[in-house]
Amino acid sequence: MSFRFGGDEFLAIALDKPLDQVQEKTDQILSNLKKQGYHVSIGIKQAKADHLNVSDLLYQADKAMRKSKEELYKKAENDRWAR
């Protein structure tokens, strides 16, 4: 399932997929978008089956996405178009 979460932020939920399959699909998406000239940051967080706190899960995924975004900015240096 996927949802628009903010202006340019989206949320995807994979209830029936293991983390390695989600990561593989994410890598494919990033590769395809990069080939088209897009710069994308993604944060992934997996919830434990017995502990699903949606607020905490979103916070942790957002934190991971921001870390990815920081790394992208460092690689892009001063390229304002990459932001």
C-alpha positions, -999 to 999 in steps of 0.1 A, spaced: 0 0 0 13 35 -7 1 69 4 11 105 -2 23 116 32 33 152 26 42 176 -2 69 154 -17 69 125 8 52 92 4 46 63 27 47 26 16 36 -2 38 45 -38 31 26 -60 55 34 -93 38 70 -89 27 102 -96 46 127 -68 50 152 -82 25 126 -82 -3 115 -46 7 152 -35 5 157 -52 -29 126 -35 -43 137 -1 -28 172 -5 -44 155 -12 -78 133 19 -74 163 41 -65 183 28 -94 155 34 -119 149 69 -106 186 77 -107 188 67 -143 161 92 -150 180 120 -132 160 120 -99 175 123 -65 155 104 -39 160 97 -2 143 67 14 140 56 50 130 20 59 119 8 93 105 -26 102 81 -31 131 82 -62 153 50 -82 150 43 -79 187 51 -42 189 34 -20 164 35 16 174 27 35 143 38 69 156 72 55 166 75 36 133 69 67 113 94 87 134 121 60 129 115 58 92 116 96 89 149 96 108 163 71 84 151 91 54 167 123 68 200 104 72 198 92 36 190 128 25 221 141 44 243 116 27 228 126 -7 235 163 0 271 155 10 276 136 -23 260 164 -43 281 190 -24 269 224 -36 247 212 -64 215 231 -56 196 211 -83 202 179 -63 182 193 -34 
